[in-house]
Amino acid sequence: MKFWSRSKVSLLLCLSLFLPLTLFGCATAPPPPVPVQLFHDGLFKPAAQDLAAEQVFAFSPAMQAYLDFGMRAQLRSKGSRQGLLDALYNKSALQLEYDTGDTRSAAQAFADRRGNCLSLVIMTAAFAKQLGLPVRYQSVYVDELWSRSGDLYLLNGHVNLSLGPSLSEGRDSAGDSRMLTVDFMRLPPGSRQRVQVIEEHTIVAMFMNNRAAENLQAGQIDAAYWWARAALQSDPKMLAAYNTLGVIYRRHGDLGLAEPALRHVLAQEPGNTQAMSNLVLLLKELGREAEATQWAQQLAQLQPYPPFRFFDLGQAAMKAGDYAAASDWFSKEIARSAYVHEFHFWLALANYGLGDLGAARRQMNLALENSTTQQDRLLYTSKLDLLKQHRMPLR
């Protein structure tokens, strides 16, 4: 029986995206209490930064100045809602860029002029609230798409928001048909989104869980713990954050504490493959091989071809110089995850190795189109330039 060597956590980057979280609409009942028995604060160094939920949407002086002066013309000529969107996202105005780097607060996204979909949703909502516009947050169902960083597998998610009309635009008669949806991900023409309305405290919890995952990537275990804890205090129903907490305990060497967090997820969602795969790793490390094998068999039924399986086989074929086999494996990975730039990049390399320059250029163009950070865009642009000169190294 083969076991995974990498942990799995959820992250909201919005590449082309997917959401493994348990999502909830606008509930009237109070959230359940946080299971404090899963927290062990004394094992971790105190948090070095402010984790208050208020910081996520905090409106900076620079944002206020832009609202007062930079947006004035658009707000007057087009109204609050459309004027806001033009002032933020028109390329001739603020010059915001979509970037899946670190998850930023509203103020940070504005200062950096970039952000992932969650950061851009938060920043847009912060401006909308200053203008008195109704805001509705939505999780968007999209097919599973994984990324990975070191020994972490990351399952990404997607959110967008809808803005209602202002009072001057007749908000009292507005229903869902008057809400304007703002999405920071390109969608195929004619496609329909399946969404679920979520509350602002869940958006805050998503932000904090992202921060926890990003600190895990950076090896900052203490900071990751406090972010995951804060996420669960914001939304005790966010199962992804319990999964993150379990991974944090395991990385910290507290194997016995990781198990209750992961089993809490599986008690609510028995088919949660993230928690299940992390539990398999944990049980194996605890020496409970029989239990690990049972869970691994159940996981294999739910997920017969784990994330990156075909991609890893393709890379092995590339190392062996078998470009035809590599091309086949990379194509299989793309068939189930069409928008991962890394897959297209390696398929371009395989095609180049086969001498098919036309296919290599097409795949490199797709890698560039689907890239999500400035660093990747620069890499793929330089590779395309080399392809045009018919001299691209296979690396």
N, C-alpha and C positions, 0 to 999 in steps of 0.2 A: 504494500500500500504506500503510495507516494503522498507526502505531506507538503503543504505550502511552507516556504521559508520566509514569506513576507507577510506583514500585517496589513489589514485593510481598514481604511477609514473613509468617511464621507467628507466631501469638500464641495463648496459651491463656487465654481469658477466660471461656468457657462461657456464652455468651448463649443459644444454642440450637444446638448447636455442632458443629464439624467439625474434623478433624485431618489435615493434610497431611503429617505427619511419617512417617518410616519407623520403625515400632514393633517392638520386640523383646521376646520373653518372657524368662523366667528362663534365662539361658544358663549353661552350666558352663565354657565356654571363655573365656579372658581376652579383653577387647576388643582390637581392632586398635590399633596405635600411632597417635597423632595425627600427621597429615601436617604436621610443623612447617614445611615449606617454604611453607605457605600463611600463616604468621604473619610479621608485620613489625612487631615491637614498637617499634622505634626511631622509627617515624613518628608515634607517639601519646604524649601526655603520660601519665606514670605514673598508675595507678589511684588515685583519691582516697578509696576506701573499701575495706572488707574484703570480698573476694570468695570467702572460704573456704567450701567446701561445708558445713562444720559450722554456719555461721551460719543456714542455711536452716531447720533443725529445732531450733535452740538454744532451750532451755527457760528462760524468764525467771523472776525471783523472783516477779513478779505471777502468772504461770501456776502456779508451785509453791504459792503461797498459796491460789489458787482450788482447786487440787487437794486441798490439805490441809483446807480449811475450807468453801469454797463448794460442793463436790461431796459432802461427807461423807454427807448424808442420802440422796441418790440412790444412791450407791455401796453403802450399807448395805442399802437396801430393795430395790434392783433388780439388784444385781450390777454388776461392773465395766463390762461392755460397754454394757448398756442404761442404766445410771446415767450413764456418760460422755455418751452421746448426748443424754439428757434434760437433763443439766446444761449442755451446750453449745448445744443447738438448740431447747429448749423456750422459747417466747416469754416465759414467766413467769420465766425464769432469766437467761441471759447477754445476751439480746436481740441476737444476732448478725444482721447484715444482709448480704445478697448484694449485692456491688457490683463492677463490672468496671473500677474505677479501677486504680491502680498495683498490680502484683503484690506482695504482702506476704509476708514470712517468717512463721513460726509466731508469734513474739513480736509482730511488728507487727500481724498480723491480730487477735490477742487484745487488744492495747492499743487498737486502733481499733474493735474490735467489728464488723468488716466485712472482706470479701474476695471475690475471684472464686473460681471452683471450685478452681483450683489452690492458692490460698492456704488455702482452707478444708480441702482434703485434707491439706495439709502440717500445719496446726495440729491437726487431729483426730489425725493420725498421731503427732504429738509427744506429745500426751496419752496416746494408746493405748500407746505404747512405755513411758511412765513407769509405766503400770498393768500392764505385762507382757502386753499383748494382742497376738496375732499380727496383722500388718498385711499386706494384699495390695493393690498398686496396679494399676489397670486403665485403659487407654485405651479410649475408647468411640467406636465408629464412628457418626457422624451425618452428615447431608447437608451439603454445602458451604454455608457462610454467610460472607459477606464483610462487613467494615466498612472504613471508611477514615478517615484523619486527615491532613488536608493533602494532600500528594502521596504518601502511603503507603497502599497497599491492605493490609489485614490479614485473613488467613485464620485464623479462630479454631478452637480445638480443645477437646476435653472429656476430663476424667479423673474417675474416682471411686475409692473404696477399699472394701475389705471387711475386716471385723474378725472374728477368730476368737474362740472362747470362752477364758476364762482357765483356768488349771490347775485351779482349784476347780470349774469348770463341766464338767470332763471333757474337756480338750483332747486327751488321748491317743487318744480315739476319734473325734475330729472329722475329717470330710472336708469337701469343698466344700459339702455340704448344711448344715454347721454355720456357714458363713461368713455374716455379715450385711453386705449391701452398703449403703453410705451414698452417696447421690447428691444433689448440690445443684442439680439441674436438674429442672424439672417435665417429666414424660413423659406422653404421651397414654395413657388407660386401655387396658390390655391389650397395650401395646407391649412388644416384646422388644428388649433391647440386644445388639448384637454387640460383644464386648469382647476385648481382648488383654491378658494380664498383662504388666506391665513392672516393671523393677527400680527400686530407690530411686535409683540413680545417674542413671537416665533422668528421674525426677521432678526431681532437682536440676538436670539440664541444661535441662529445660523451664522451670524457674524462671529460670535465668540467661538463656536465650534470650528469655524475656518481658522481662526487665530490659533486654536489648540493644535490643529493639524499642521499648520505652517511651522509652529514651534517644534513639533515632533520632527518634521523634516529637517529642521536646523539642529536637532539634537539638544534642544533646550527643554528638558523634561519638566523641570520645576515650573517654568512659565506655562507649558502646555497643560499641566494639571490645573492651574488656577483658571485658565480660560475655559477648560471643559467644565469645571465646577460652576463657573459663572453662567455658562450656557444652560446648565440644568436648573440653576436658580431662576433663570429667565423663563424657561419652558421645561417643566419636569416631564413633559410627554415626548421630548425629543430623543428618540431611541438612538439616533446616530451619535449623540454626545455620550451616552452610556457606553457604546461600543468604543468610542475614542478613549474614554476613561479606562476601560479594560486594557487597551493597548498601552496606555501610559503606565499603568501599574506593572504590566509585563516588562516594558522597557526599563522601568525603574528597578526591576528585580524582585518586585513584590508579587510573585506568582499566585499566592493564595488569595490576594485581594483582587486580582484580575478576574478570577472565575465568577464571583457573585455579580459583578457588573455585566459580564457577557451573558450570564444565565438570566439576568433581569430582562435583557433584550429578547432572548429566545422564549421567555415566559409570555411575553406580549405578542411576539411574531415568531412562531416556531419555524417559519421558512426563511428567516433572515440569513442569507448566505454570508454576509460580512461577519456577523457575530459568530456564525457557525465555523467559518474557516479560521477565525482567530481562536476559537475554543479548541479546535483540533490542534493547532500549534501549541497552545498552552498545556493541554492534557499530555501531549507528547513530552514536553519539557518537564512536566511533573512526574513522568515515568508511568503514567496510566495508559499504557499502550492499547489495551483492549477497548477502553472507552473512546480513545482517540480514533481507533479503527472504525468503531460503530458510527461515530459522527462523520468521519471521512466518507464512509459509504453512503450515508444520507446526503451529504453535500454533493457527492458525485452524481446522484440522481437528479438533484436540483440544478447542478451546474457541471454538465459533463465535460465541457471545454472551458477551463478557467481563463480569466483575462490574461492576455499576452502569450497564451500557449503557442499559437501559430507564429506569432512574431518571434518568440525565442527560437523556435525551430528554424525560422527563416534566417536569423542571425547566425545560427550554428552552420547552416548550409553556406552562408556567405564566407565564413571562416574557412570552410573546406573548399572554397572555390567553385561550388556547385550553384552557379547563378540561376540556372533553370529551376532547380528545386526551391531556391530562395524566393524567386519570383512567384512561384505557386503558393508558398506559405504566406508571403506578405499579402498576396491577393485574397487569400482566405480570411486574413485578419481584417482587411479593408471591407470585405463583404459583410461583416457584422459590426464594424465601426468605421463608417465611411469618412468621418471628419477628423480623424487623428492625424495631425501633420507628420508625426514621426513615422507612421506606417507608409505614407506616400513618399517620404524622403528615402526610406530604405528600399522601397520598390523601384524608385528612380535609380538608385545605385545598382540594384540587381539588373535592371534593364540596360544600364550603361555597360555593365560587365558582359552582357549578352551582345553588345554592339548595336542595340536598338536605340539610337539617339533620339528619335522622335518620341518614343514611349517614355524615355528618361526625362525629356523636357516636359512632357505632359504631366508626369507625376511630380516633378519638381515644382511646376506651377501650382498644382493642387496642394503641395506642402506649403507653399508660400501663401495661398489663399486661406488655408486653414490654420496658419500659425497664429499664436495668441500672445506672443511677447515680442518686444522690439528686437531682442537678441536673436530670436529665431528668424524673424523677418530679414534681418541683415545677413544671417547665415545662408538662407535659401536664395536671397537675391544674388549673393556672390557666387553660389553654386550654379545658378542659372547663367550668369555671365560666363563662367568657365565652360558650361555646356555649349554655349553659342560658339565658343572658340574650339570646341571638340577636345578639351583637355581638362577633365574633371577627375581628381583622385578618388579612389574607391575607399572612402573613410568618412 
